[in-house]
Amino acid sequence: DEEQEDAYKQEKDPRYHAVDLAEKIAQKLGALLVLGTATPRIETYHKAKRGIFDLFELKSRYQKLILPPARIIDLKNEIKHDNFSPISLELQKNIADILKNKRHAILFLNRRGMATFVSCRECGGVINCPRCNIPMVYHINYDNHVLNCHHCDYRVSVPAVCPTCKSPKIKFFGAGVDKIEAEIKRLFPKARIRKIDAKSLKNKGEYMKLYEDLQSGKIDILIGTQILAKGLNIGTVDLVGVISADVGLHLPHFRASEKTFSLLTQVSGRSGRKDNVGGTIIQTYWPQSSAIKFAAEHNYQDFYKEEIKEREKFNYPPFCHLVRVISEDKNKQKARDNIFAVAQKLLHNKIDHIGPGPCFLNKINNKFRYHLIIKTNKLPDPKITEIFKTNPYLVWDVDPVDLL
């Protein structure tokens, strides 16, 4: 179920994708493999279009419910109307109507915390995690103001002055669900609001309690991250608001559009679950994005047609296999030298590859990270296998899900 989920990929040795493994087992045993999803992986749907998989389509929702119509709000226009809130004027009006009619709203932002980074207005320095060299996220835990690294969980109190230049001009930039919660409380002080993310729902019991509170009407507005996108089937939810559809859209990853389309489609489906039609408002600075445009239309077919052209043009899966090779070491020069040595062997064997270079997340848990990405039309490839045997201490990830 939900075959498109990245969670099916094992990210530690032995690295494998459960869907690929299930396919091999089904072939070996003559078993039936069923992959269910509203938003298939591009590779999966490509196999169906080529006749490798049988394709069975559900043409309508359960009980023939109408898919909720979606409106795209261009956030660039909000500034023109002197609205500096992360909640657009249109979304504010719709939330007010929902509350007036005693119905419920879900607000989605795939980013935890109060602010996405903290910077000094004097010297421009950004406060990074000392272990991971990435911006720390500002969180408010009750009365405790902390900076938290979302990769290694390093925590530190918010400094009163800039660690670099000692200026007191500390500024918080960006917005996470904590900030959206604070803004909604300001705009709608009488509303009953609940915020959830992966940290706040620790077990099945807490999730069931949330579900019961929604069903019984104890929550007016639910705010959360991608944990909201699945499983919630609440008949009184008339509105889904996507605070920023752009989160993740511009990452250096060939799957960025696919992931955005899938997540927006999934979260949009939380409204209009029973007798009500419901609706979705998608806020974005990039309304021209195909992922956002086609997600608003619930149009997987046209999204696939556009995405598959891009994949073929630049030779990405399903038109090739990728092998990501990662070199990690506490010694930066050693990490770099190891990956460049592999690159030289690939060049010598005329094997197509991208890189080498530093990873997008170039330091995690005090280890410097460099990588390259091999493109190959067949697996296993004897030449690649030989290079792997001489460098087994590096991370070799076949058909990677994570490229950051």
ABEGO torsion letter per residue (X at the ends): XGAABAAABBABOBBBBAAAAAAAAAAAAGBBBBBBBABBBAAAAAAAAAGABBBBBBABBBGGBBBBBBBBBBAAAAAAAGBABABBAAAAAAAAAAAAAGBBBBBBBBBBEABABBBBAAAGBBBBBAAAGBBBBBBBBEABBBBBBAAAGBBBBBBABBAAAGBABBBBBEBBAAAAAAAAAAABAABBBBBBBAAABABAAAAAAAAAAAAAGABABBBBBAAAABGBBBAABABBBBABAABGAABBBAAAAAAAAAAAAAAAAABGABABAEBBBBBBABAABAAAAAAAAGBAAAAAAAAAAAAAAAGBOAABBBBBBBBBBABAAAAAAAAAAAAAAAAAAGBBBBOBBBBABABBGGBBBBBBBBBBABOBBAAAAAAAAABAABBBBBGBABAX
